[in-house]
Amino acid sequence: MSARRIARELAIIVMPQLPKNMEKLAKVEITELVDRAIHMLVDYAKQNLQDVNAMVLRASNQLDSLEIDNAKTTELSSVPMTTGQIREQLSTLETSINMISEALDIPEMALSASSTLFKTNCKKCGHAGELLVERPYKDDVREFVFRLVETYIENREIIDEYIKRARTQWRMERMVSIDRDILRLACAEAFYMADIPVNVAISEAVELSHRFADEKAAKFINGVLADLAEEAEAVRRSARRRAYAEKSTGSDDAGQEQ
């Protein structure tokens, strides 16, 4: 998982903690909010791993019970299984792998530089396995999440106006909070972070909605942002023209002084 994608996920967790009052918002300590968000994700990952352990243990016990129920002697041996029983155990294994993968992707584990080697040993067969997890640099994650949240805070009111003007039947106050926060952060990127292409801001927002919401939310968010894409490009062009004009004016003033 890239540093920026991790930062976006952290920002989504930070957003509900931002005060609605503009005066309080101006005094908010983003560093403290980000640290709190990381700790929340750590707790979530630990719970995930505990749940995985319980699921694998339950599956193992079910297989043991199947052997016991079909034992013809006092010694346990392999027994035939139906495709339904095999699918059930494979489904459990797939869910477990997905949960472990999610736990490994959490930001705190990714906030250390370089990579880490995880070693595993199967208690039954003794097989040893290794997994090398690459991690982006923590400074990249922190820098981007601070920049993203600060960009939203600086342009909060106008961003909400952009979203309200999108061709959608949903009013801001009627949106699910997670959908609203994803849209706000996506607009911060699309309108005000010129180094990120507008289409990338949209696709990353849709990816966030898949992770934090559902398919219906992803389609809704994609539709709203598609409506705003052209306006975002126009705002960027206007910002570039202003920057060029200011630079030209500054150069002229410097030449006159000489």
Secondary structure, DSSP 8 states (H G I E B T S, - for coil): --HHHHHHHHHHHHGGGS-SSHHHHHT--HHHHHHHHHHHHHHHHHHHHHHHHHHHHHHHHHHHHHHHHT-SSSS-------HHHHHHHHHHHHHHHHHHHHHHTSHHHHSSSSEEEEEEE-TTT--EEEEEEE---HHHHHHHHHHHHHHHHHTHHHHHHHHHHSS-S--GGGS-HHHHHHHHHHHHHHHH-TTS-HHHHHHHHHHHHHHHS-HHHHHHHHHHHHHHHHHHHHHHHHHHHHHHHHHHHHHHHHHHH-
